[in-house]
Amino acid sequence: MALYEAAQKGYHIRCLVTFAPPEPRFLAHPLELIRMQAQALGLPHHVLTINAPFEQSYEAGLRRLKEEMCIDCVVTGDIAAVGGSPNWIRERSRPVGMEVYTPLWGRDRHGLLQRFVELGFRVRFSCVNTRWLNASWVGRELNETAIAELRILGEQGELDLCGEQGEYHTMVIDGPGFTQGIDILAYSRRSADALAYMDIHELALMEHAG
């Protein structure tokens, strides 16, 4: 959504960037899927390796984007502060002199989810914290039914409807800007501590009908 809105505002999107440890194993956002997203969007994808101390490592990566690729602004989908901490990318970008654009920041959560669906994005729940959502949510599509259920859960306790505090993660498999969709051909549900997540076995790009 942040990428879509930035493009609508006239930002020239140069690439997608993933900050990752040397041997990444992302439960919610597998690198294979991110690479397919970039391919479907027709964008280059750069993986920037980070190590401790992470503040300096992130800043070095951002500096590389600025100096080697002439990128002067980072777009992120952050909506709110997490756990009361300052926004990580904004804090790391400040010493580098890099601008940060957060088009979703502070916006109404229900409105954002509705807009996602109305714009035609196809979204799957990839990882949930079972404190808030049970494992059956893993693999579900974000649709009107899911949004209505999230609203009920939100009324029962402290739940960020967009999962901004770690309640859940999603993966976008199609939508505006995609020249191809991503088909999740096979997966299983697995758990790790309080997390339930999608362990993807097979992915494929699919042509749009017509």
N, C-alpha and C positions, 0 to 999 in steps of 0.2 A: 504494500500500500504506500509506503514511504517513497519507493522508487517511482511508482505510478504518479503520485502527486508532485514529486519533484520535476518529473518530465512535463507534466501539465503546466507547471509554473515556469517552464522555459529553461530549466537546468539541463546542461549537456552531459548526459551520463556516459562516462568513459569506460567504466569497468565495474565488476563486482570484486570485493576484497574480503577475504576470510583471514582473520588472525588465528593462528593455530599452533599448538605445541609441536615439537619435532615428530612425534608419532601420534597424531590425533585419533581419538575414537569418540566422536560426538554421538551421544545417544539420541538426541532430538533432531540433529541436522547432519546426517551422514555426508561426508565430502562428495561421495559419488552422486548423491542427489543434487548438491549445490552445483557441481560441474554440469549436470544435465539442465538445471535451471538456467545457468549462464548460456549454455548452447541454445536452449529454446528461446531465450531472450535476445540472442545474437550479440552477446557481450563477452569481452575477455574476462577471465577469472584469474585473480592473483591470490595465492596463498602466502601470507607473510608469517614466517616462523617467529614465535615468541618464546622467551625463556626468562627465568628469574634473573635479576629483579624486573618485574613486569612493567613497572612504570616506564623505565628507560627503554625497555624492549618495544613497547607500543609506540613510544615517541620516536624511536629510530625508524620503525616501520612507516609511520606517518610522514616523517621527514623524507624518507625515500620516495614516497608517493609525490610529495611536493617538488622535490629537487630533480628526480629522475624522470617523472612522468608529467610534470607541470600541472598537477592536480591541486587546486586551491581550496576545495570544499569537500567535506565528507557528509553524506546523507545517511542518517540512521532512522530506524523505526521505533526508537525509544518513546514511551508515552509518559513516564513518570519516574521519579527517583525510586531506586530499589533499596528497601531497607533503610531509607533516610540518608543514604550516601549520595554524594554529588555524582552527576552523570560522568561515567568513566571516560568515554571518548571525548567529551567536551573538555575534561580536565587534562587529558593527555594531548589534546590538540592545541591547547592554549600556548604552551611553551614553544611549539613548532610554528605558531602563526598560521595555523590551518583553521578555516571557518568550518562550522558545523551547522547543518540544517536538519531540524527535527520537525517535520511537518505534522506529525501526529501528537506532539507534546501537549498534554493537558486536556485533550479532547474527550468528549463524552464517550464512554466505552460502548454502550449499547448502540449509539449512532455509528461508531466505527465498524462494529460487527455487521450491522445492517448494510452499510455502504459496501463492505467487502462482498456480501452476497449479491447485492443489486448490481454491482459492476461486473459480475460474472466470474469472479475469482473462484477457483476450485481449491479447497483447503482441507487437509486431513490433520487430525490430531495425532501427533507423533510421540508425545511423551506427557505423562501426567504425574503430578504429586498426589499419591493416594490419600493424603490428608484431606484433600478437597474432592478429588474425582476418582472413581474406581477404575480398574483396569479395562472395563468394557468400553471406555471412551477412546482407548488407543485404536487408531485406524478409522474412527468415525469421520464423516464429512461435516464441515461447518455449514449448517443450513438453518432454516427458520426453526426447526424442531430443536436443534442443539442450542441455539441462542435462547429459546424460551426456557429450556431446562437450566441453562447457566444463570438466567435471571432469577429463577426460583431458588437455586442454590445460593446466589448472591444475597437474596433477601433473608436467608436463614443464618448467614454468618459472614465473616470477612472474606469475600472472594472478589478479586479483581476480574471483571468480566472478560478482559483481554489477556488475562494470565500474566500481568506485568510483574507480579511478585513471586513468580515461579510456580503458579498453580498448574500451568500446562504450557506446552509448546506446540506449534503447528508447522506444517510444510505446505507451501503453495505448489500445486502441480499443474495449474493452467490458469489462464486469465488474460486480461488486457496486456498487450505487448508480447505475449508468447506466440511464436510461430508454430510451435508444436506443444502438445501436452505431454505429461509424464505419466506413464501407466505403471502403477505398483503391482507387479504380476504375482508376487508371492512374499509373504511376511509372516512372522509369528510375534506373539506378545511375550515379552520377557519382563523381569523385575530386577531391580537393584536397589536395595535399601527401601526407601519410601517411594521410589520411582517405578512406574510401569511404562514401558516404551516399545516402539515398533522396531523389531529386528528385521530389516529388509533383506530378502534373499535374491530378488530379481526385479530390475527396473528396465523400462524401455521407453524411448521417445515414440510418440504416435502422431501421425499427421491429422490435422483438423479435417473434418468432413467437408466436402465441397471445395 
